[in-house]
Amino acid sequence: MIEVDSSVLREYGDLFGEKLVNGRRVSVEGLIEELTRELRAEIDRVIRARREWLNDRRPVRTKAAFPQWDEKFTDADGNVKTFKEIVQGLIDNFLGRETPLRWGLNWNVPVPDDLHPLKNPGLEITGPWYPMNRAIHQINADVASMMEDEEDASPAWFIPRGSGRTTAAVWEARRIVNKVLRGDVPQPYYEGGKEYRIKKPREKWPTLIHRVPGLHILDFDIRVDGKPAPAIITSVVIYTVNNYDLLKKAGSGVYFYVPKVQTPDEALVIEKILRKVEDKLGLRRGELKIAMLYEEARAGLYLPVIFWIWRERLVKSNNGRWDYLGSLIEMWKDEAVYPDPQNITMTHPVMMAYQKWNALMCLMAGLDREGRLNAGPVGGMAAVMLYRADDPYQRHRFNQRALRAIWLDKLRERLIGLIFVTEEPVKKVTLREVLEGKVKGRLFDLFRQSWVATPEESYVKAGNEPLRASLEELQQMINRPVKFVEVDGVKIPTVDSGLTEQERQLFIRLGLLDEQGNITPWVIRPDMLDTPEKLLGNPELWGGKDLWTALFEPPKGDITAEHIQHAFYMAANYGFQLLNGNLAAAIDDYELGQRFMNDLATYRIFSTWLWTLLRHNAVITKDGAFKGPARTGLGVIPAEDRVKVAAGTRFTEELFDKLWDLHMEWTLAFYDDLDRIAAERILHRFVNRVRSAVAEAYKAGPFRYQSPRDTAKKIAESITVEELERAVVENQPRFDRSFAPVIMEILRAKLKSPMYLQHGGRLIMALAPLPDEERDAVLRAIFSPREEVERLVKEGKLKPYALELYDYVHDAR
């Protein structure tokens, strides 16, 4: 039996019921129920396997090794192949060998032109489609595709306490998608007193891709046989059934971004879901196309197998630093402590290997028998946001740095994706030599798309330029004259500058340029990877290491007090936003001097890292200090040395408590300064009236013609209560401050507990809707043994839902 929440059904009943899709009648509820009954046990099994793997105390090199060559895997058609056979088939495809093992992506149903990652260069913008102005912003942006998000940015059941909502915002987003595709958007559309218009004809819109929830997420609004349905099933069915015909009419199709996949078993479950939907709607096998978020370290162990299982439909695979870094820290949580994660950027050797592995897999699997490329890698998020011109601290003066950063980021990605498969025994070539035909072989240009978090025009333009430039223009861009702007005495390269000497040296170190500044593609000779053993073990491919070491060996580096404090600041600020229902949040990053977009993945990095530091009582490797708050040119930030921390100090719970206290002090100072800003803005509204009154009082010697009392009365009479009320309302804060101490208590409980929570953000979402007295009790219960929670529920000391939340937070299936 399927049960849909009564509020959802009452407000969004149009998304349910029987629909005519591709000429077939399909019931939305019926298909959700059918898929859930058929596949829930498999989903539960693979999620249990994740938890068992995390709790497995064997050494990482053992439990996280590449599969044995004779380990067998099964696809959705029941074909069984060993790991070695799958990898050999991949190699055969790359080398053009016609063998029984050969396989490739999208051979049966071609990649639609609007989805093809190499035919549509440019940025991909991501975010939820609620409210409607966000959808309009994405449509109007100069991007290649728009990723309407039901994963990191909108878990399907989350309603924060005090939000006033009776249903989660994701339901409104689902309706907005359907309304937009039907053309049911008022022109102009008004929201919050602002006017919005779709500025492009339908045929010029970016390609729409729907990001589904991960397998681990449950939908508490829809229950089948009394249990929450897997959110991925809800999402896939509602999106496909309601929008398939509309998308086909527009010359597009149903495309999904699939997140968080870790193993072939997980990939197989998703393949089964998509095949069942195709069969129900009478679609061709492989018509529902997908892009993969390659964001879990474990997925790298099985990447050839996952691609093989998805070979009918996989079009592109995204690299993203956040979840990937979080999963690496998590992988080693019981065995090693990572250095400051702030220093592990996409130019770090670990991240370079990760990007190159993804690019090479897309190339090797993406070729068809005619040599056409049907897949490509996608670059990671450009997450720095521009400050508005009315920022109270005038931090918009640093926006040029953000524009330069996205240009440099996308240029680096583009150069990483240049792979030259040579027919000659050469080890290094320049792009110019390839273009001039001086060396024999084939050049592949793979990283043509990449993610961005904001549709702001200047920012998007800066990111698009390196992705859309011709091969001939790339070298010219690098060699452009170097130009700077100066901000607060600091020189920042302009967005249209050539590479500075510092930037050039970085690109040389990464192997993207030679010493003369010439672009140098990654040269691959067939003999470098013509056997499975070579592909995974050839040091010539992987920077002098085997692939496993290049991808997974923990890096060396410092652990510093300053970055520990920064990590806590970022985790606490994002957690506060999450409690308020803001799942994609731009946070003032005082280290960068920029607003930095955060989501559940950044919270995962910082909270997981801090947990490992406490578990291991990690040694801080450099002299430093935890800082108290001070008002600076970047706002109220941790700026004054307060707790000296000497090199060699261990990060104990006692030291953590000092950090906790300092952050609470910062929180109070931050809100005090926000109130100051609001007060000054309110008073500024009436400054001319006050000035007129005091001018009269002071004009011929103080108070000769107007007494102090009369002046004060004149000022008071010039401002009405109604005007003051409007000013107070217009300067109200966006978020509920009462959640500030709540996130602090959550972090204290989470970071000090010996229990590891993989989905720490889920804990916050579980607690946010609860009254204060119930929240505290459930928080304590979450970090207790399950038997203890069961006992408290039976004794009536905890409400029954506490056990359901416990199992959800801990992924107990």
LINUR-V734184 format. One record per run of one state. SS is the DSSP state (hx for helix, st for strand, lp for the rest). FROM is the first residue (numbers start at 0). TO is the last residue. If there is no record, write none. Layout:
SS/FROM/TO  SS/FROM/TO
This chain:
lp/0/0  st/1/3  lp/4/4  hx/5/14  lp/15/16  st/17/20  lp/21/22  st/23/26  hx/27/54  lp/55/58  hx/59/62  lp/63/70  st/71/73  lp/74/78  st/79/81  hx/82/94  lp/95/120  st/121/126  lp/127/130  hx/131/139  lp/140/143  st/144/148  lp/149/167  hx/168/181  lp/182/187  st/188/190  lp/191/192  st/193/195  lp/196/200  hx/201/203  lp/204/205  st/206/210  lp/211/216  st/217/223  lp/224/225  st/226/229  hx/230/248  lp/249/253  st/254/257  lp/258/262  hx/263/280  lp/281/287  st/288/293  lp/294/295  hx/296/300  lp/301/301  hx/302/308  lp/309/312  st/313/318  lp/319/319  hx/320/330  lp/331/339  hx/340/342  lp/343/347  hx/348/365  st/366/366  lp/367/371  st/372/372  lp/373/374  st/375/381  lp/382/382  st/383/384  lp/385/393  hx/394/415  lp/416/416  st/417/421  lp/422/429  hx/430/434  lp/435/439  st/440/444  lp/445/447  st/448/451  lp/452/455  hx/456/467  lp/468/469  hx/470/477  lp/478/482  st/483/486  lp/487/488  st/489/492  lp/493/499  hx/500/508  lp/509/511  st/512/512  lp/513/517  st/518/518  lp/519/520  st/521/524  hx/525/527  lp/528/530  hx/531/536  lp/537/540  st/541/541  lp/542/543  st/544/544  lp/545/545  hx/546/551  lp/552/559  hx/560/578  lp/579/583  st/584/588  lp/589/592  st/593/597  lp/598/598  hx/599/614  lp/615/617  st/618/618  lp/619/622  st/623/631  lp/632/633  st/634/644  lp/645/648  st/649/649  lp/650/651  hx/652/684  lp/685/685  hx/686/697  lp/698/706  hx/707/717  lp/718/719  hx/720/729  lp/730/735  hx/736/751  lp/752/758  hx/759/767  lp/768/770  hx/771/781  lp/782/784  hx/785/793  lp/794/799  hx/800/808  lp/809/812
